Amino acid sequence: MSDSLRVYCDSLGSFVNLSAKPKRIISLVSGLTEALFEMGYGAQVVGVSAYCSRYVPNLTVPVVGDYLQVDENQIKQLEPDLILTTTGVQRGLGRKLSEHGFPVYPCPLPNSLHGILENVTTLGALLDEVDSARALTQRWSRFFLDLETAAPLPRPRVYAECWLGKHVRMVGGFTFIHDIITAAGGENIFGAHRQGYLPLDIAAAERAQPEILLSFSEPDYPIDVNFLQKERGWNLRVIVSDVTRGQNIIHDGPSMMETAAWLKQQIT
């Protein structure tokens, strides 16, 4: 078997040459970092982003950067044979690292649970750990299916509002957050919209007559949900999501199973 793997990466628009069996991995995607450890590949992780420790307990490997910036000198010293990034706002970083000769593979930013599972399967192929990856995706799929099947009827109507830094978005149907809400037994009031994230439209939210306000915000820009309710004249049942493992609706690692179970308890 060859010591190298030549694979086409659609995100880069070119072939990339990687180690056939990576032994030194830097992951700049917290969901993929968590998946690596879940698959028993944590010992090969030599560098992570500043956010990965939220989802992997007792993570002690070096932090080489965040979602948008990294220390390339530190990366060189770690001698990775695989660097994991994603697309979306991280697309530029992945391309830059690739242009500088690093062994980068950007996985597509997932728009659904299916996209997440596809990325895990791809990760298994890159690691030569396809069986472990498929075992994880099968358990993940089964968990979501069982959780949704057991959800009571009628489903409460959920309005999900995400504050991504200073920017607020309503959650549509083209995002895995919709899948989490559905699995947890809720009905996303904007689930029929073919966008993942919609500009804030308070009047549209009110017309949809939600029963629950599901709010997410980040530590650097915390949102006072009670103040928002008072400001808008609302009196909805409130569920607050944050970056805590098992309560983060925007995180796409294996602990989103914990998040869906937690959300179901909150909803029902």
N, C-alpha and C positions, 0 to 999 in steps of 0.2 A: 504494500500500500504506500502511496506517495506521502511524503511529509508535509505537503502543501495542498491547499484546497483553492481551486479557482472557481469563483462563483459570481454570477451576474448580480449586481445590486441596482435595482431600478431607481432607488432614491438618489444614487450618484450618477446613474446613466452610464455605467461602465462596469467592466469586470474588476474584481478585487482578488488579490492573492492573500490568503490567510493560512495560518497553521491548520493542519488537518485535525489536530487534537490540542486545542489551546490550553496552555498551562499557566498563563499570566494574563488575566483579564481585567480591564478597567471598564466599569459600567457607569455611565453618566445618566442613566435612566433608572429611577428608583424602583419602578415596577419590574424591570428586568433584573435588577440586583436582587430583589426579593425572590424572584423566580429561580435565579441561580442557586441561592441557598436552599430553596424548597426542593430543588432537584438534586441536592447533595453535592453541588459544585462550588460551595462557598470557599473551600481552601484554595481555589485557583483565582479568587478575586484579590487583586493587589492594589486597586484604587477605585474610589467611588466619588460621587458628587456629594455636596453638602447636605442633600436631602435624604440620602439613602438610609442613614442611621435611624430615621423615624420608623422604618418598617422592618429592619433587621436588628433584633436585640443584641446588645453587647458587640456591636460592630466596631472593630478596632483598626481596620486598614486605613491607609492614608486618604485624606480628602484632597483631590487634585483640582477641584473647581466647583462650579455650580452649573446651572442649566445652560448658561450662555458664554461663560468664560472659564478657561482652564490655565494651569501653569504648565506650559509645554516642556520646560526644562525638567520639572518634576516627573512628568510623564515619560520623558526619555530615560531618566534614571530608573524608573520602574520596569523598563524594557517589556512592555506588553506585546503579546502576539494577537490580541483582539481587543478593540475598543468598541463599546456599544453606545450608540446615540440613537436619536429618533429624528423625525422630521418636524413639521410645524415650525415654531420659532427656533428650534435647535438645528434646523437644516443647515444654516450657514456655518455653524460650528463643525458639524460633521464634514462638510465639504472642505473647510479650511484644514482640518486635521488630515484629511485624505491627501490634499494637495501638498502638505508638508511631509508626506511619506509615511504616515502612521497607518497601521492596519485597522481601518475603521469600517464598521458595518452599521449604517443607520436603518433601524426598523421603522416601518411606516407608523405614523401616529394613528392609533386605532379609533374608529368611529362607533364601535359596537363591541359587545362581548366577543362576537365572532372574530373581530379584528385582533383583540387581545390574544385569543387562543391561537390564532394564526401566527402571531409574533412569537409565542412560546414554542410552537412547533418549529418555526424557523430557527429559534435559539437552539433547540435540540439538534437540528441538522448541523449548525455551525460548531457545536461542541462534540459531535459524534455521540450524542446522548438522546437519540430519537425515542427510544423506549421510555426513558424517564420523562421526557417532555409530553409524550402522548398520555402517559399515566396521569400526569398533572392536569392536562386539558380535559381528560375524560372525567376525572373527579370534580373538576371545576364546573363542567357542563352539567353533570348529574346533580350537583349541589343546587345550582340555579334552577334547574327544572323541578326538582323536588320542592324547593322553597316556594316557587310560584304556584305549583299545583296545590299546595297546602294552604294557600292564602284564602282567607274568608271573603265572602261576598256580602254586600256590595263593596267595591273598592273605594276608599276615600280619595277625593280629588286633591292632588298634590301640586302646589306651585313651587318649583325649585328655582332659587335665585343664588347665583354664584358671584361672589366678589373676588375677582382674580387680580390681586393687587388693588389698584384704585379703580379698576374697570368692572362694571357690573353687567352680568348677562343672565337672561332667562334661559332655561334648559329646554331645548326642542327634542325632536325624536331621533336625530342623527348623532347620537353620542351614547357611550356606555352608561352614562348617568341615568339615562332613560331606562336602560336594561336593569339597573340596580333598583330603581323605583318600582318597576313592574314586578320584578322577582320578589320584592319586599311586600307586595300586595297593594301598592298604590296605583293610582291612575294619573299619569303626568298630563296636566291640563294642556300642554303644548306638544304632546307626543305625536300629533298628526303633522306637525311642521317638519319639513325636510331639511332643516338646518339643525346643527348641533347647539349653537348658542345664538340667542336672539337679543337684539338691543332691548333695553328696559322699556317696557310699555305698561305702565301701571293700569291704565284704563282697560287694556286688553286682558290683563290678569284679573281685574275685577269682574269683567264680563264673563270670564270662564268659571266664576263662582267656586274658587278653591275652598277646601276645608282645612288644609294644612299648608303652612309656610315652611319649606325646607331650605335653610340658609347655610351657605358655606362661605367662610372667609379665612384669610391667611394670617399668621401671627403678626406680620409687619403692618397689616392694615385691618385690625379687628373691627367687626361691625356689631353695633348694638341693635339687636333684632327688636327688642322691646321699643326702642326709640323709633325704629322704622315703622313698626305697627302703629304707634301713636301718631306719627307724622302723617301717615296715610289714612288714618281713621279705620284701620282694620282691627279685627278681633279673631284672628285665626289661631288654631293650635300650632305651636311652634316646635320645630325640631332643628337643633343646631348641629351642624357638621363642621369639623375642623381637621387639622392635619394629624390628629391622633390616629395611630394604627387601629383599624377596625371601626373607625367613625369618619373616614375621609371618603366622600363620594366622588372626588376627582382623581383618586389613586387607582391605578390599573394593575397592581400586583396581586398575588394570590390572596392577600388579606382582604381584598374586596369581597371575598366570601364572608368574612367576619363582619364587614360593613353592611352587607345585605341582610345578614341575620340580625344585626343591631338595629337597622332601620325598620325591619319587620316588627320588632318588639316595640319601637317607638310609634309606628303607624297603627298597629292593631292593639 
